[in-house]
């Protein structure tokens, strides 16, 4: 079950016909992030790109940045080749205007080598998304990526 907590930003939310529309925007932004997570879990890069702005910015857990939807298309394809069963599980979502914070877990098995348990990882993770005009302008990952990097390096040595 996903829990939703709203930041107290109602006073700066846009209005339509004099009525506060923050709940509608929050619902839409939550759905965009959930749709993006579903596309990630399906490894559906085309769907992911449909949900990104053209000037999409990705920041990984090491602070490395990639800019542009087409750059991210290639990067996601490469990542899914490294971890063909990569999944994210969102357990909590916090909404505040155009910013969405999601918390949960990420997991994957290096190159699908499930015959060796040490190639699998499952870690707590969180994601920050900034929504612009109904698409994800920023997707930032927060996780301890030491274990996945160690797995990659260990397999390079073999």
DAVENBEL-V560167 format. One record per helix or strand. SS is the DSSP state (@ for helix, = for strand). FROM is the first residue (numbers start at 0). TO is the last residue. Records with the same first field share a line. If there is no record, write none. Layout:
SS->FROM-TO, FROM-TO
This chain:
=->2-5, 14-15, 18-19, 51-58, 64-66, 86-95, 98-108, 119-131, 134-142
@->9-11, 21-41, 44-49, 68-81, 109-111, 116-118, 145-156
